[in-house]
């Protein structure tokens, strides 16, 4: 039974449980207050009756001492007993009226004996057979004579019963009103929490598997006090974080799908070329032996192109997971020397391109992976050669700005359209969509350069106007290279 009640209580709503708890607390308070008030009132009325007995016995004692009788000193429904105690034991005198004594006088006799032994007034509350509760008082009238008077307590009992009834009705109504009004007030006060619950249910029913999913709900109703306001703020902040995470996840999924599609598309072209040249090589080996070397050279060129593409993809994947396996081996390097080596390689590969080198201060010491930074410079120079007409001037400059080394690769080509500048570092992105892959590259060069520079704790930027495009690479001069995601 108790377990069933406990389960039922646990299943109630918070407002109802708080109202019931408040009612239980109020019931305890009412019980304590009612008990204290009842006890105080009974003691007060009893003290009043004791005082009345005392005053009455003063007059009765004087009457007995003067005339040997109570005369007109009697009260309605009171009992009186006079005892002679000269012999040591109380002896009851014959009453003036048979109604002066109760049916059983043993309690009166015992009280007279107690007064004789104590030598002072004695007060007791006793239940007299057939008469009810009485307040008895024994006092000495004169030496050897003791008067025992008994006053009924039924009026006190009636008063107490009325008081208890009034208290029970009043406290019961107050308790009922407290529970009902308290429940209503608590439900009103807890309504902001209910709003948060409804918002949470709405979010739980929202499909978070959708692409670019965003939570459509917020806890925007005011009220509830500072505590609820703090909870609402924390709840909405949590939703904002979830939205941000969903946006990041959606963007990652979109980029992954695009990356897989672009990689598949990029790999399909050289694979088809390899398959075609392999068929031609097989035909030439059987019918035209003089063509074999040419077809074999084409096979090797396509295989090398696929190897470069796969190397770039692998490098980008390793840079994306740099916290697991860093592809960098940093050491102290002279950036001016790296730029000069890259310029020499560019002149050898593109003799028709005028290249100007501004070495700036020498040396410029940085802690980088020289092989990877050289790859960045080669990619930027190759990009300038591929995307500008023959004979377009190209320049390389090395400098220092504050605590960072700066490398600028500039060309005097047609420039990059403004709409494409923010995307030039995206993977597989080409400004000229119609450019052939044989001439335009795989679209990974700038993406690789961007990832490598960020992995070294630097940044790469582009600025372009018609007739001048500048790629600026900044690297820390003294800080140890660390991955930057």
GIWO-V379068 format. One record per backbone hydrogen bond with DSSP energy under -0.5 kcal/mol. NH is the residue of the N-H (numbers start at 1). CO is the residue of the C=O. If there is no record, write none. Layout:
# GIWO-V379068
NH/CO
NH/CO
This chain:
# GIWO-V379068
5/1
6/2
7/3
8/4
9/5
10/6
11/7
12/9
17/13
18/14
19/15
20/16
21/17
22/18
23/19
24/20
25/21
26/22
27/23
28/24
29/25
30/26
31/27
32/28
33/29
34/30
35/31
36/32
37/33
38/34
39/35
40/36
41/37
42/38
43/39
44/40
45/41
46/42
47/43
48/44
49/45
50/46
51/47
52/48
53/49
54/50
55/51
56/52
57/53
58/54
59/55
60/56
61/57
62/58
63/59
64/60
65/61
66/62
67/63
68/63
68/64
69/63
73/70
78/75
79/150
80/100
81/148
83/146
84/91
85/83
85/144
86/144
88/85
91/84
92/90
93/82
100/97
101/98
105/103
109/105
110/106
111/107
112/108
113/109
114/110
115/111
116/112
117/113
118/114
119/115
122/138
124/136
126/124
126/134
128/126
128/132
131/128
132/128
134/126
135/151
136/124
136/134
137/149
138/122
139/147
141/139
141/145
142/145
145/142
146/83
147/139
148/81
149/137
149/147
150/79
151/135
153/133
157/153
158/154
159/155
160/156
161/157
162/158
163/159
164/160
165/161
166/162
167/163
168/164
169/165
170/166
171/167
172/168
173/169
174/170
175/171
176/172
177/173
178/174
179/175
180/176
181/177
182/178
183/179
184/180
185/181
186/182
187/183
188/184
189/185
190/186
191/188
193/190
194/190
195/191
196/192
197/193
198/194
199/195
200/196
201/197
202/198
203/199
204/200
205/201
206/203
208/206
210/207
213/210
220/218
228/224
229/225
230/226
231/227
232/228
233/229
234/230
235/231
236/232
237/233
238/234
239/235
240/236
241/237
242/238
243/239
244/240
245/241
246/242
247/243
248/244
249/245
250/246
251/247
252/248
253/249
254/250
255/251
256/252
257/253
258/254
259/255
260/256
261/257
262/258
263/259
264/260
265/261
266/262
267/263
268/264
269/265
270/266
271/267
272/268
273/269
274/270
275/271
276/272
277/273
278/274
279/275
280/276
281/277
282/278
283/279
284/280
285/281
286/282
287/283
288/284
291/288
292/289
295/291
296/292
297/293
298/294
299/295
300/296
301/297
302/298
303/299
304/300
305/301
306/302
307/303
308/304
309/305
310/306
311/307
312/308
313/309
314/310
315/311
316/312
317/313
318/314
319/315
320/316
321/317
322/319
324/321
325/321
331/368
333/366
335/333
335/364
338/334
339/335
340/336
341/337
342/338
343/339
344/340
345/341
346/342
347/343
348/344
349/345
350/346
353/350
354/352
356/394
358/396
359/357
365/363
366/333
368/331
368/366
370/368
373/369
374/370
375/371
376/372
377/373
378/374
379/375
380/376
381/377
382/378
383/379
384/380
385/381
386/382
387/383
388/385
392/389
394/354
395/410
396/356
397/408
398/358
399/406
401/404
404/401
405/475
406/399
407/473
408/397
409/471
410/395
410/408
411/469
412/393
420/417
421/417
421/418
422/418
423/420
424/420
424/421
426/423
428/443
429/426
429/443
433/431
435/432
440/436
441/437
448/444
449/445
450/446
451/447
452/448
453/449
454/450
455/451
456/452
456/453
457/454
458/453
459/474
461/472
463/470
465/468
467/413
468/465
469/411
470/463
471/409
472/461
472/470
473/407
473/471
474/459
475/405
477/403
